[in-house]
Structures are given as C-alpha cells and as structure tokens.
C-alpha cells in the first residue's frame, strides 16, 4: 500500500511517499539511493528515516535533503528530458549507467552531453558510422534540392521522425548532420558550440564534427543523386583532407599536458566552415584563435604538467633523425629536455608518443603546404626560445643574488649569441644591452637603465612569450591561407543565400573579408 504524506516545511511543502526510493547526499558517492521508511516530526521540523542501500542500517535526515529518484526503467534513457524527475542525482545516475554500457553520448533536449571515456572508441567514428547517420537523411538532402523545408533532427529519440529509416542513438555525428540539414534547407548560418571544463573532450569532439562534415561532402556522389553509395575521391590531397590535417599542427603548437588532460588545448578557437549551397561542397575554412596561454612557455605551474607539445616533439624528432638537414643549424647541444630551463620543471612520465606525433606533424606540414624552408625557420624559432630560457644571469660572481646588476656569464653569452644567430639579429652587443641595460627616455634624452638579474630575466621571459605567440599566429595564418576558397572564382558566394536582402549581402561581404584578411 502506498502512503503519501505532505510535510509542510517552513518555506515550502514536500510530498513524500513511504517505501519509495530517494536520493540522499553522500560524501563519498555524492548521492545514494535510499528507501524512505517513515517520517518524523520534531519541534515543527520534519525528518525522515531512510534505509541505506545494500545495508540494514538506517539514517535520520532532514526532509529537505532528500531528492526524488526515478524507477530503474529510466536508468538508461537516451534523452535526459525523458526523466520524470529531472534533478542532479538522476542526471548523474543516468549518465553513469550509459557510460558503464559504453554509451558516451546522451541527449539533453536539443543538446548533446558527451562523457570523456579517456580511451579510443574507434568503432564509434568509422566511415560506416558516418554513412549510417548521413544516409538516413541523404535522400532529403541531395534528392530534393528544390525543397525548402527544414530537417531539424530526424531522430526518434529527439522527438522527430521525419525521413527516418531507423532509430539512431545519440552521437556527435547527429549534431553535425542536423547542422548540415538546416544549412542546406533553411539557408541560414549554423553554429555548433562545444563547451566544457578542461579534459571534457572538447578538442576531440570538435575533430569528430569536422571529420563528419568533410567526409559527408567528400564521399557523396555528385554525379548521380539517385545513387546512395559513398564514392571517395583519390589522388592528390584534397581540400577536405587539408581541414583535418590542420588539427595535428594546432595541437602540437597549442596543446599541452595538464593535470586533468594529456592533450589540453591552451587557446580558444572559433572555426568557420563555408559551403556552396548549390554544389553542396566546402569552399573555405577560417580558424580564429584567442587567449593563447603564453605564460606556459616560460613557466609550468606543476611538475605534473608540460610545456607545449612541440618542444618535446622537436627534441624527439632530432634524436631519431640526427642526419636530417632541417635540424643542422638549430644548435641544440642537448636533446634531453631536463637540460632546458623552460622544460625541465616537468617531471611526469607522459604516455604521449612524442616521436610519433612529430611525424604526424611533419606529414601535416607537407599536406597543408608549409615549404621546407618555412618548416626550418619554425624549428629555428623554437630553438631560440629554448636558448632564451637558459640565459639565467645567475653566475658565481653574483652569488645567485637576483637583486644584483644583471651580467652575463660565459654560458649566458653563448646562449645569447645562438639566439641572435637563429633569429637573424646582427648586432649581438646591442641585443645584450637591450636586455641588461636598455635605454629609457628621461626628458629629451635617452639614458641606459641597468637592470637587476630578476628584471633582465623578466625581459627574457617576455621576449620568449611574445616570440611564441607571434609564431603561433603565423602558423594559424599559414593554415588559413591554405584553407581559403579553392575555386578559380574568388568572388563566388560563400553561404550564397538566394535573394538579395541587405543583411545577406553584408554577411556575404563580411564572410569573404574574414576569409581573405590573412
């Protein structure tokens, strides 16, 4: 027999059901599901006695701490909006059940929740999986180009079964497909926001979205709209492949190992992909970046973190291929990262294969279009940054006193001269003066202001950070140049909306300026 009681608390009323299971806070597990045995009234305060799970123990707790739970039937729903009691513990419980079943994606209304498995799920992201999610809507997308209706989601578990042949589980590919459908049928810009804390999987899911978009438009048969076969182009590196090959480059120079994530993006990025609505092909891509963590170049906050991947990759690459002419003039006398001040504070044993990643980087450089000379110059800049970090100003004469006047030791002079050579600075003496006693304006005159070791070290570190930021900006600019509009007619329309509204014309103009500004 079900017994329902309404407990009139001071601020609110709460309906509780005896023998029903409720969520209760727990220090170790956050929440536990416990059975309510009885209610207790004490000094106008309401408490309940609960039976803890897998135990004969009971516990008295305040009624306002218990949270309604759902029947076991709802422990594995594909859309959180289907939960009768939509609250924090019920959401966590559902995500946990799905995660334990190998289901890392769950819908939450119109949104997709992704739980990072911290391992590869290759079977989730194969070409056949791309086909499965796309072919359900391919007929509507490519066969009825004259139609002007919108395909919103096309998934039963999202509440819409338009042009749907089968149920498909939640997936980041479904989000990408929805964006494509809306783009081509509504003829409106689409945005996919990938957000989460460090280590949540933003980088990987963004890569999967790009993988889906490029593969769908690369494989579909342009010549025969009645043929539902995927036909992959062969031969030279095509535009879609270039988009995907930009990822290894951005990750090498913009990602690092943190406490939470071995491959954490240390910058924000906004990626624009431009489509031709008539040919249904990608015509351009632009990557905008912001908030690069420059401080990481000169200071690593924890021994459990690393500097940017590229420094370790470069040292491993040189060690494996010492005869490579690209490394001849880098003047790196040690390939042990512990010998370089900007790298040695890291003490972690990383499971990243830096040599393998460096080889991926070299392949990506070639496919994007970086010349060998451009690659060599990039290595020189990286080497210069490492040498800058080894200029310490703390020689024996100064007794390690950072407040004394900055003077260069013999080793410091050696590193400074190498930096000047790598960066093409002709006057090494002036370079030294700009660090140890730069000129400042006093009235109408310029006078030398001697710096302490600490101040000169700050100048060195600032220079290293600025150089790395400029290098990163150059690399992204080079990638954007490679991903510009790839047709002969550069005035052809990006997102070429039909009609001639003022807004669409302005948008087209801004889009073209954005693509060509670099």
N, C-alpha and C positions, 0 to 999 in steps of 0.2 A: 504494500500500500504506500503510495506517495504522500508524504506530509509536507505541505508548503507553509512556510511562515514568513510574515513580513515584519522585519525588525526596523522600527522607526528610530534610526540614529539621529544624532543632533542636527546634522546638516542635510541628511538625505535618508531615503528609505531603501532597504535592501531586502530582496526576496531570496530566501534560501530554501533548499529542498533537502530534507533528511535522506541519507543514504546516496546522495548524489556526489560525484567527484568534483573537487575544486582544485585550482592551482593555489599553492601556498609558497611564499618566498623561502628560499633555502640558500645558505651561504655558499655551499659547495656546488650545487647544481643550478643556481639561480631560482628555479621553480621546481616543485614536486607536485604530483597529482595525488591528492588525499581524499578520503571519503569523510563526509560530514556526518557525525554520529548524533549530536544533539546541540541545542542552543542553550546558552546560559545568560541570565540577566543578573547583572551585578552593579549596584549603585547607578542605575539608569544607563549603564554601558553594556553593550551586547557582545558576547563572546561565543565562540563555537568550539566544540570538542571534535577533533578530527583524528582519523586513523591513518597513520603514516604508511606509505606503500611498502609492500614486502616485509611487513613488521606487525607485531601485535601491540606496539607502543601507540599511545595516544598523546595528543598535544592540545593545549588550550591556546587559542589565539583570538585576536580581535576580529570581529566580523568584517571590518573594512579592509583587512589584509588578504582575504580570500577572493579569488577571481574565478568566474565561471569557466568550466572546461567544455570540450566537445566530446561526443561519442567517438569511440575508436574508428567508426566508419569514416570519419573526416580526417584521420591522421595522415593521409597521403594525397590530398586533393591537389589538382594541377593549378588551381587558381585560388589564391587566399581569400578572394571575395566570396567564395562558396562556404567559408567557415561560418556557422551560425553565431558563434561567439568569437568576434574578431578582436582579440586582445594580444598583448605582447607575448605571454607564455604560449598561447595557442599557435601564434605565428612561428615562434621558435621551435615548438614541438613538430609542426608540420614540415618545416624546412629540414629539421634533423632527420625525420623519418625518410624524407625524399633523398637526402644526402647519403644516408646509410644504404639506400637502394641504388645508389649510383646516379641519381637524378639531380643534377646540379642547377637546373633551371626551374623556376616556378613563376607563374604569372601572379600579379597583384593588380587586379583590374586591368587597366591599359598598360601597366608597367611590367617589366621582367626583372625578377630578382635572380641574381647569379651568386652561387656559393663557390668560392675558390677551392678546388679539390687538392691543390698543390701537387698535382701529378697530371700526366698526359692522359687524356681521354680521346685517343686517336679515332676511335670508331664514331665519335660524335661529329667529326668535322671532315669526313671524307667527301669525295666528289659525288658519290652515290647519295649521301645525305643532302648535299646541296640540290641534287636533282629532285629528291623526294619533296623538299619544301618548295621548290620552284615549280615543278610540273603540275602541282595542284592548281596553280593559278596561271600557268603559262598560256593556256588556251585563251583566257580572258585578256592577258597582257599583250600577246602578239598576234592573235587572230582577229581581234575586234578593235583595230586601231582607230576606227571611226567612232567608236563608242565614247561617251563622255561621262560614264558613271564611275563611281569610286569603289574600289575594293578596299574595305577598311582592314580587316584582319584575316578573314577567311578561315578561322579556326573555331571548331565547335566549342572547345573549352574556353574560348574567349567570347562566346555568346553570339557568334556569327558563322553561318554555314553556307555562305554564298560561293557558288562554283567550287565546292569542296568534294573531293572523292573519298577521303578517309580522315579519321581523327589523327592529328599530329600533336605530339607532346610539346610542351614549352621549349623554346630554343631561341638563341640569339639570331639564328637564321630567319626565324619567323618575323622578328622585328625588322630585319633588313628587307625581307620580301614585302612586308607591309609598306615600308617607305618607298620601295620601287613602284608598287601598285598605285599608291597615292600620287607619286610624282608624275607618272605617265597618264593617269586618268584624270586627276584633279588639276594637273599642270600647275602645281604650287610647290614652292621650295619645301623640302622636308628636313627635319633636324632629328638626330639621334643623340641623346645626351647620355654619356657613360660616366657615372659618378660613383664614388665610394671612398672608403679610407685606404690608406697605404696597404697594399697587399690584397686588396679585394678582388683584383683581376681585371682592372680597367684596361690595361695595355693589351692583354691577351684577347679580351672580348672585342676591343676596337679592331685588332688584327683580323679576327674572325668575320667581323662585319665587312671589312674591306675585301677579304677573301671571297665572301659570298657575292658582293656586288660585282667584282671583277670577273669571277668565274661565270656567273649567270649571263653577263653580257658578252663574254668571250666565247662561250660554248654554244649559245643558241643558234639555230640555223637561220641565217638572214635570207637565204635564197629560197627556202621553201617553208612558208608559215604553217603548212599542214603536216609537217614532219616533226614529231616530238622527240627527235634524237639530239643528243648533245654532240656537236662536232667541234673538236679542239683544233685551232689553227696551229700549224707547225712552222718551223723556220726561225727567223730572227727574233730577237727579244721584242715582244710587242708592248704596247702602252700599258695594258693591264698588269703585265708582269713587272713593269717598272714601278708601278704603285706599290706592289707588295715588296719589292726589293728595297724600297726606301726604309722599311722597318729595321733591318739589321744595322743600317747606318745610324739611324736616330737612336737606337738602343745602345750602341757602342759608345756614342758621344753624350747621350742624355740620360742614361740609366746607370744605376749603381746598386750595390748590395747594402741593404739596411737591416736593422734588427728584425723587421717583420717580413721582408721581401728580398729575395736574391736578385730580382730584376726590377727594381723600383724606378719608375720614371721620376726624374728630379726636375721636371719642367712641365708646364701646361702646354697643350697643343689643341688647335682648332683646325680641323681638316675639312676643306670644301672640295666636293667632287661635282664636276659639271657634266651634264648629259645633253645630248642632242635628242630632242623629243621625236624627231622624225626617224632617224636611223636607230634610235634606242641604243646608242653607244656612248661610252665615256669619252669626253672630249678634252678634259683638262682636270687637273687637281692642284690645289694650293694648300700648303701647310703653313699655318701661322703659329708662332710659339711665344711663350711669355714665362716670366718668373723662373728662369734657369737658376738653379741653386749654385751660384758662383762660389760661395764660401766653401763648398765641398772640395774645391780644387786645392785649397791650401790648409784646410782644417777638417779632420774627421772626428766627429764628436765621440765616437765609441770604438773600442778595439774590435767590436763585433760588426763594424761597417767597413765599407771600402770606398775608395775614390771612384771616379768614373771608370767604367769597364775598359775603355780604350787604352788606358795606361798599362794595365796588366796584359791586355791582349797584345799590345805592341811589343812588350818585353818577351812574351812567349813566342811571338812570331819571329822575332830576330833570333832568338835562341834556337828555334827549329830550322831556320833558313839563313844562317850567317853569311852565306855567299850571295844572297840576293842583293843586287846592285842598288836597290831602293834604300837599303839600310847603310850604305857605305859611309855617308857623311854625317851620320847622326851623333857621333862622338859620345856614345853611351858606353862608358868604360865598365859598367856593371849591369848585368841583366837580372840581378837579384833585387826585387822591389824593396827589400829591407834596407838597401843602401841609399834609397831616395827618401828625403825627409817628408815629402808630400804623400808618400805611400806607406811608410814603414810603421805607422801607428796602428795599422790594421793587423790583427793577429788571428783572423778567422781562417779556418780551413774550408774554403769555398768549394762547393760541388759543381761550380761552373767550369766547363772546359774552355779556358781562355784561348787556347790554340785553335780549337775547332771554330769558336766564334770569330776569331780573327780571320780565318779562311773564308767564313761566310761574309765577313765584311769586305774582303778583297774582291770576292765574286760580285757583291752588290755594287761596289765602286765601279767595276767594269760595266755592269749592266745599266747603271744609271748614267754613265758617260763621263766619269772622272778620268782625265788623262793620267798617264803615268807620272808626268811632271807635277800635276796637281796633287796626286797622292804623295809623292816625295816631299812636296812642300808642307803638306799636313803633318807628316811624320817629323819634319824639322821643327815645326812649331811645338809639337808635343814634347820633343826632346828638350827644346829651350825652356819649357815650363818646368820640367824635372830639374834641369840645371839651376834655374832660378831658386827653386826650393832648397837647394844645397848651399846657397850663399847664406852663411849664418852670422857673420860679423863677430862671433864669439871666439876669438883666438886667445892664446895663452897670455899675451900682454894685457888683455882686458880682464883677465881673471873671471871670465863669464859674467861680467857685470853689464847688464843691458842698459844701464843708465850712463855709461861712459860713451865718449865720442865714437862714432862708427868708423872703424878702419877695417880694411880687407886683409885677410890672411893670404898666404900663398895659394891655398886651396880655393879661397873665395875668388881670387884673381883668375885662377884657371877656369872656374865655372862661369865667371862674368865674361871672359873672352870667348868662351864657347857660345854663350847666349848671343853675344854680339855677332859672331860669325854666322850662327844659324838664322838669325833674324835680319841679317844684312845691315847691321849697324856699323858704319865705317869708323867713327871716332869712339874708340873704346874708353878713352880718358874722359871725354865729355859724358859718356854713359855712366861711368863710375861717379863723377861729380853730381850728376842729376839724382843719384841715389843717396850719397853720403853727405853732400853739402850743396843742395840745389839753390839756385838763385831765386830770391824773392824781391818784390818791389817795395822799396822804402822811400816814400816821397816820389822824386823823379828819377831815383837811381835804383839799380839792381845790385843787390849785395848777396854774397854767399851766406847761407844759414846752415851751420854744421848740425848734423842730426846725430842723435844717440843711436846705439845699436837697435834698440826697440823701435825707434821711429823709422830707421832705414829698413828694418825687416818688414815693417808695415807697408812701406813703399814697394818693396819687392813683391810682397803678397798681393797687393792691389794690382800691380802690373800683371802678375800671373793670372789673376781672375779676369782682368779686362781682356787679356790676350785670348784666354779660353772662350770667353763669351763671344768675342769677335770671330773666332774660329768656328764656333757652333753656328753663329748667324750666317757665315759664309757657306757652310756645308748645307744648311737648310735652303739657302738661296740657290745653290747649285742644283739641289734636288728639285726645287720649284721650276727652275729653268728647264729641266729635263721632262717635267710633267705638265708643261704648258700645252695649249691646244695643238693637236697633232695633225691638223689638216692644212692644206695649202692656203685656204681662205681664212686668214686670222680674224676677219670681220664676221665670220659665221656666228650664228647665235648660240650662246650658252643658255641652257634652260629657255630655249626660244619659244616663249609663250605666244599663242595665237592671239590676235587682237593688237591694238595699238594704244593701250591705255598709257597715260603719263607715268604711272607707277612702274609698269613693266619695262618701259623704255629706260627709265632711270636705273632700275635694278639691273638690266642687261648691261648698261654702260658701267655701272659700279663693279659688276662681276668681271667684265673684261679688264677694267683698270686694276682690279685686285690681282687677277692672274698675271698681268704683264708688268706690275710695278717693280718686280725684281729683275 
